[in-house]
């Protein structure tokens, strides 16, 4: 959902009026104003779904949601392993901790992840943990999402040790394996 400069001005005025009138039990005027002015109108459909029944989620937002789902599954599956199983994992591919998105090259994805976790209270597992990875992540997350699709049954919410290992290893570029 995009808003023109005129729309942004009108919504800014309306949200300022809303705040000045101290209206309770309504929309969060500060959130609405910030999302519109920052170009994150998609978040309004997630915060107020009954008002935006036919809004499509943008592809970059869907991608971030898929990445958050992936990493939540990985971290929770890792947490469920025994010490003996953890010892079997190959950590050459890195720790099983969500590294975030690159603040320089993926700042839009980083911003989306923060809005989803901090403002919309989704993926509570990552609240306060969305950070700058200081490296591009899109390629490796795409490989990991592809491997996850190959490894697990649809709608399965846990991974075996072998499945976890395969997904974590897919972080490594094929030319470096």
N, C-alpha and C positions, 0 to 999 in steps of 0.2 A: 504494500500500500504506500503510494507516494503522495506527497503533498507539495503543491506549488508554493512559491514565496508568499502569494496572497493568502493561501490556506494557512500557512504557518503563522502569518500575522493575525489572521482572524482567530485561530485557535489559541494563540498566545493571549489575545485580548479576552477571549471567553474564559480561559482558565484563570487569568488574573481576576476577573470578575467573580468567578466561582470561589476563589480563595478569599477575596475581600468580603464576600457575603458569608464566609465561614460555614458553607454548606456541609453538612455531615451526611453519612450514609449514602454516598454517591460514588462517583468515580474518583480516583486519586488524581487530582488536577495537576500536581507536580509531575507525576509519572507521565500523564498524557502529554503535557507540554514538552517534557524532555524527549519522549519517544518521537514526537512529530518534528521537533526542531533538530534532532540528531539524525533524522532520516531512518528511524527504526519503527516506522508505522506498523510493520508486521507484528510487533509485540502487542499492539492493542487488541488484535484478534485473539491472541493467546490469553491476555488478561481479562478480556470481556467477550468470550465466545458467543454469547447469546445476541450480541449486537452486530456480530460479523459472521453470519452463518455461511455465507458463500465465499469467504476469503480463502485463497490458496496460500499455503505456506511457501515462501520463496525457496528455490533449490539450495541456496547457501545455508539457510536456516535448517532445512531438512538434513543437510550434510552434517552440520554441527550436532544436531540431535542424534544422528546415527553414531557419530564419534563418541558422544557422551554415553550413549547406550553401550557401545563397545567397551569403553574403558571401565564403566561401572561393572559390567559383567566380568571383565578380566580381574579387576581388583577384588571383587567379592569372591570369585572362584579361587583366586590365590589365597585369600584369607581363610577359605574353607579347607585348604590343604593341610596335611599333617607335616610335621617337621621333616620326616623321612621323604615325603613327596617333594617338599620344597628343595631339599638337597639334590634332587634329581633334575631340577630345572637348569637350563643353560642360560646363564645371565650375560652371555656375550651380546645378546640382543638388547640388553638393558633391563632395568628394574620394571616391576609390574606396578608402576605408579604413573598416573596420567601426567604427561609433561606439559600440556597446554597447547597453545598456538603461538606462532612467531609474531611478536609485536611489530616487527618491521615489514614483513611480507604478507602476513595473514591477520592484520589488525582488525579487519571486519569480522573475521571468524572469532577472534579473541573477544571482541565486543559482544557478538551474538551470544557466545558461551556465558559471558558475565551477566548479560541481561536475563538469560534463561535461568541461571542459578541464583543470582542475587535479587533481581527485581521480580521475577515470576515464580520464584520458589520451586522450580522444577529441578530434578537431579540434586536433591538435598545432600547426597553423598559428596558432591563437589563444592558445596557452599563454602566460600572463602578460600578455595583451592585452585581457582582458575588463574593460571599464571602465564607469563611470557616464556615460551620454550627456548627462545634465542636461537632457533633453527627452524627452517621450513619443515612442516609436518604433513602437508597434504599428500605427497607421494606415499609416505610410509603409512598414513592412516588409510588411504585407499587400498593399499596392499593388504593391510590388516582386515579391513572390512570384507574384502574379497575372500580372504582365507577363512574368516569367520563364517561366511555364507557357505563355504565348502565343508566346514568342519561340523557344524551343529545342525540339529533338527530345527525346523521353524518353530518359533515360540518356546524354545527350550531356554531356561534361565540359569543354566549351570553348565560348566565345562569340565570334562575329565582332564586329568593331568596331561595326557597326550594332545588333546584339543587345545588346551591352554598353551602348551609348548609350541605347537604349530602356529598359532596366531601370533604369539610373542616373537617367534623366529622370523615371521614374515616382515617384521620391521626392517630387517636387514635387506638391503637392495640385492636382487638376485645376482648381480655381477660381483658381489662381495661375499657370497656364501661359500 
